[in-house]
Amino acid sequence: MFSFAGRRAKIAIRRMQKNKNPFIFSRGKTPAQKWMVRRKKREKWFRRCGLASILISLMFLGGLILSVIGNGYTAFTRVQILLPVEFSADIIDPEGTRTVAALSGADYRKLIRNSLAKLFPEAETRREQMDLHALISKGAYYKIRRMVMEDPSLIGQSHDLWLPAASNVDLFIKRHSMSSDAGLGNYKINAMQYAWLKQLIEGKRLRKVFNTTFFTSGDSQEPEQAGILSSITGSLLTILVCIFCAFPMGVATALYLEEFARENWFTDLIEININNLAAVPSIIYGLLGLSVYINIMGMPRSSALVGGLVLALLVLPVIVIATRNALRAVPPSIRYAALAMGATPVQVAVHHTFIYALPGIMTGFILSIARALGETSPLLMIGMVAFVTDVPRSLVDPSTTLPVQIYLWTNNPETGFVENTAAAIMVLLVVLVCINVLAGWVRRRFEIKW
C-alpha cells in the first residue's frame, strides 16, 4: 500500500513540475488555462508591437535629425580668401574730395579684380576672368566699401584682406576633398577654378573660420551673406507681444471660470468654445488676424505687433485650459482653510489657489510659447514673408520670424540656401528643446505634491 501511495505521489510531482501549478493534476489543459495562454501570447505580441513602433519612430526621428545636422553643420563655418588689396586713389576718389557720395559710389569691384589679376595673371580671356572673379563673394565689395567709409585714410595704401568666398566655392571647400577633381559640376566649379583653389591652398591664402555673419546679419540674396539676426529679433518681438497679451488674459479667464463663475448653460457654452478653439487649425487664426487687425483696424502689415496678436489668439485657449487644470489640482482644503481664517473669495483665489497652482500654470504657459515660436502658417497669412535685410527696431517695422525665414530659404533655388536652411532648423530645434527643458525644470522644481 505504501508503494502504491509513493507511486501516486511521484506521478503528482511530475504533473506539478510539468504544469507549474500545484493545483492542477488532470491531464491536458482546462479551457481557462487555454484562455490564459492565449491572453499571455496576445500581451507579448502587443508589447512587441509597441516596442517595434517606438523603435521605428526613433529610427525616423534619428534619420531626420542626422539629415538636418549633415546638411547644416557646415553653415557654421565659412571660407575666406586672402587678397592683396590696393586702395588706389585713382579708382576710389580720383578727384580727392573725400566726400561720402564719392566714396560710396566708387568701383570697389575693380579693386578686387586688380587683386585677383596680380595673383593669377594667366587669366587673360574674358571667360577666364569671369571665372576668376566668381571665386569671391559679392559681399566682399561691400566689406571694402564699409572699411573705406569708416576710415578714408586707407586710400593709397595696400593691405592683405581676408574676403569671403562665393557660395559655390564655400560649399566645395567644406564638402569636397581637394585631392580629386571628381564631381566638380555638382558645385558649379570648373577645372580652371579648381586649379586656382589649389594654388590658394598651397599658398596659405585660403582658410575656414567661424561664420559670424550667419548670426549677425539679416537675409540676403547671396547665401554666404544671409543670416538669422533679423528673423531672431522678429521672433523675440513677436513672442513678447504674444506674452503680454495672452498670459494675463488667459490666467484671468481661467481664474474667473474656475473660482467665481457659476455652473450654468452660459459657462458650459464658454468652456465648450474654449476647448474647440484649442483644436482649430492655426491658419484660421491667420485669416482672422488678416481680416480684423489689418483690413479693419488698419495695423501695419508684416509687423511683429500683428504677428504677436495673432499668436496670442492662437495660444490663449491652451493657456486657459492649462491654467484651469492647474487650479483644479489644488486641494479644496486649501480654499476651505483660507475661508475659515476670514479671507474673501478673491483673496483665496489670488493669494492661495493661484500661488499653489503657479508651477502648473507656468509649465503650460512655457509650452504654449514654444508652440507659438514654431508657428508659420498664421504669420504667412498676415504678410510676414517679406524680404527683411535690416533688423527691426520697433514693433511696427517689417519683420519676419525664424520659422518663416526657414520657409523662405526652402523656396530659394540657390544650393547654399539648403545649408542655411538646415542650420536655421538646428538653431530653432535647440531653442525649442531649451524651452521644453525649462518647462520640465519648473515643474520639478516648484511642483507641490499633495
Residue, then its C-alpha position, 0 to 999 in steps of 0.5 A: m500500500f505504501s508503494f502504491a501511495g509513493r507511486r501516486a505521489k511521484i506521478a503528482i510531482r511530475r504533473m506539478q513540475k510539468n504544469k507549474n501549478p500545484f493545483i492542477f493534476s488532470r491531464g491536458k489543459t482546462p479551457a481557462q488555462k487555454w484562455m490564459v495562454r492565449r491572453k499571455k501570447r496576445e500581451k507579448w505580441f502587443r508589447r512587441c508591437g509597441l516596442a517595434s513602433i517606438l523603435i521605428s519612430l526613433m529610427f525616423l526621428g534619428g534619420l531626420i535629425l542626422s539629415v538636418i545636422g549633415n546638411g547644416y553643420t557646415a553653415f557654421t563655418r565659412v571660407q575666406i580668401l586672402l587678397p592683396v588689396e590696393f586702395s588706389a586713389d585713382i579708382i576710389d576718389p580720383e578727384g580727392t574730395r573725400t566726400v561720402a557720395a564719392l566714396s560710396g559710389a566708387d568701383y570697389r569691384k575693380l579693386i578686387r579684380n586688380s587683386l585677383a589679376k596680380l595673383f593669377p595673371e594667366a587669366e587673360t580671356r574674358r571667360e577666364q576672368m569671369d571665372l576668376h572673379a566668381l571665386i569671391s563673394k559679392g559681399a566682399y565689395y561691400k566689406i571694402r566699401r564699409m572699411v573705406m567709409e569708416d576710415p578714408s585714410l586707407i586710400g593709397q595704401s595696400h593691405d592683405l584682406w581676408l574676403p569671403a568666398a562665393s557660395n559655390v566655392d564655400l560649399f566645395i571647400k567644406r564638402h569636397s576633398m581637394s585631392s580629386d577633381a571628381g564631381l566638380g559640376n555638382y558645385k558649379i566649379n570648373a577645372m580652371q577654378y579648381a586649379w586656382l583653389k589649389q594654388l590658394i591652398e598651397g599658398k596659405r591664402l585660403r582658410k575656414v573660420f567661424n561664420t559670424t555673419f550667419f548670426t549677425s546679419g539679416d537675409s540676403q540674396e547671396p547665401e554666404q551673406a544671409g543670416i538669422l539676426s533679423s528673423i531672431t529679433g522678429s521672433l523675440l518681438t513677436i513672442l513678447v507681444c504674444i506674452f503680454c497679451a495672452f498670459p494675463m488674459g488667459v490666467a484671468t479667464a481661467l481664474y474667473l471660470e474656475e473660482f467665481a463663475r457659476e455652473n450654468w448653460f452660459t459657462d458650459l457654452i464658454e468652456i465648450n468654445i474654449n476647448n474647440l478653439a484649442a483644436v482649430p487649425s492655426i491658419i484660421y487664426g491667420l485669416l482672422g488676424l488678416s481680416v480684423y487687425i489689418n483690413i479693419m483696424g488698419m495695423p501695419r502689415s508684416s509687423a511683429l505687433v500683428g504677428g504677436l496678436v495673432l499668436a496670442l489668439l492662437v495660444l490663449p485657449v491652451i493657456v486657459i485650459a492649462t491654467r484651469n487644470a492647474l487650479r483644479a489640482v489644488p486641494p479644496s482644503i486649501r480654499y476651505a482653510a483660507l475661508a475659515m481664517g476670514a479671507t474673501p473669495v478673491q483673496v483665496a483665489v489670488h493669494h492661495t489657489f493661484i500661488y499653489a497652482l503657479p508651477g502648473i500654470m507656468t509649465g503650460f504657459i512655457l509650452s504654449i510659447a514654444r508652440a507659438l515660436g514654431e508657428t508659420s502658417p498664421l504669420l504667412m497669412i498676415g504678410m510676414v514673408a517679406f524680404v527683411t535685410d535690416v533688423p527691426r527696431s520697433l514693433v511696427d517695422p517689417s519683420t519676419t520670424l525664424p520659422v518663416q525665414i526657414y520657409l523662405w530659404t526652402n523656396n530659394p533655388e540657390t544650393g547654399f540656401v539648403e545649408n542655411t536652411a538646415a542650420a536655421i532648423m538646428v538653431l530653432l530645434v535647440v531653442l525649442v528643446c531649451i524651452n521644453v527643458l525649462a518647462g520640465w525644470v519648473r515643474r520639478r522644481f516648484e511642483i507641490k505634491w499633495 
